Amino acid sequence: MAASRRSIKLGVLAEDDSDIAVLTHVLRKISPSKRFGTNKFVSRGCGKLQNKCRSWATVLAFRGCAVLIVLNDADGRDSSALQAAIQAALCPSPINPCIIVIPVEEIEAWLLSDPRALKTTFNLQRLPNCPANPEKIRHPKEYPRDLVWKASDKSKRYVNTVHNGRIAQHVSVSSLKKCRAYLPLQRFWVEV
């Protein structure tokens, strides 16, 4: 009989609970057999996340988290500069391995990578017309709102805090690969 795999205690720092829901579903898709539990801190905004990331990561380490993911939308800022600022605020990270994930604009761009996920989530009659490169959308949080409204003939409304996790349940890993900001997360999670 094979030994059961241990469960990873994952620490997550993010701006919103819906971001953590998306992340959790995506991680399960990347490695379906990998077991993990999540401890989290939610900042309700990017400034607080950057200011509190070191102290929150220390608390998560104290709670036994062995892996840390910091998830912060770019929101129009330079992703590299934002990542460097978070890294500096976190350094040295009390939890290793650690990754800082900066979705281009917002994590909703990842959800726009798979029109079938939107169609399934909202039980739409037709496939919504999602952009070929979702990371080029200036306001990806508003884009699915309008897309679902049109594709449902103005009968269904998208609310990110309600629907993001549901969409992430259906999004395919192959579609997520359209988003360059997703790729480091996939590599990281496979190696953990």
C-alpha positions, 0 to 999 in steps of 0.5 A: 500500500502506498503511503498517503501524501502529506498535506501542505500548509499553504499561506496566502496573502491577497487583496480579496477573498475572491482572489483566494478562491480563484487561486485555490481552484487554480492550484487544484487544477495544476496538481489535482493529487496535491493536498493542501490547506490554506491559511490567509490574510486578506488586505482589502486593498493593495497598499495594506498588503504591501505594508503588512506582508512581512508581519502577516507572513510571520504569523502564517509561519507561526501557524505552521505554513510551509509555503507562501503565495502573495497575490497582488493585482497590478492594477495598472502599475508596473508588475516588475516594480510592484513585485520588487516592492513586495519582495523588499517589504517581505524580505527576508520571507519567514516562509520558504518556498515563497512566490509573489504573483502579480496578475496583469491588471487584475486576476479576472483576466485569468478568468477571461482566458476561457470562454467555456468556463464563463458559458458553463458558470452562467449557463449561457446559450452561446460562447461569450466573445472573450479576448485572445489576449486577456492580459491586454484588457484595461479593466478585466473586472468590468469586462466580464460584467459586460460580456456576461450581460451581452451573452445572456441577452441581458438576463444575468449579472456577473459579480466578481465577489460571487462568481470568480470562484465559480468561474475558476472551478471551470477554467482550464489550465491550457486556457490559463497559459494565455496569461504570462503572469500565471506561468510562474505560479504553475511552475512554482506549484508543480515544484513544491 
